[in-house]
Amino acid sequence: MNGTHIAGSGIGPEPASPPDVYRLPAAGIALGGISRRKVSDLIAAGELEAIPVAGIRMVTRTSIEAYLDRQRNKKDELEQLVSRTAVAREKRKALTAA
């Protein structure tokens, strides 16, 4: 595998940077400690990319990073929506009080 480290496998030297692929339990740890089952659910939903490596399903680092970016964006969008809703609520309050 040309020096590629597989997280959770004991294969390859421990790198200074994150591994390229993760076994499902290690992917769950990289995602904040979610279960292997939840990782499988995310793969089935198309949220994470899994590739076969020697017959073992592995999750790519890039798909984990992309998933986390999407979750951050959802959080930012939700915060903006809540903020706009609060501003609109205050405007309505001011109009009805006048």
C-alpha angles and dihedrals in degrees: 000000000000097000095312111154119221111206114233095013106087087232118133130003119304103261128218088231128051118284122260095233134022133206109237097261091048090048088054090053091049087053093057101279102306118159127266087244092056090049088052089049091052090050091049090049091052093245093118130035117232124190129188115247113182089336094309121115110238131184117225120235091228092057091050090051092047091049092051091048090052090050091050090050091050089051092050091048091050092049090051091049092050090049093050090047092051091050091049090049091052091049091051090049091051092048094049092046092054 
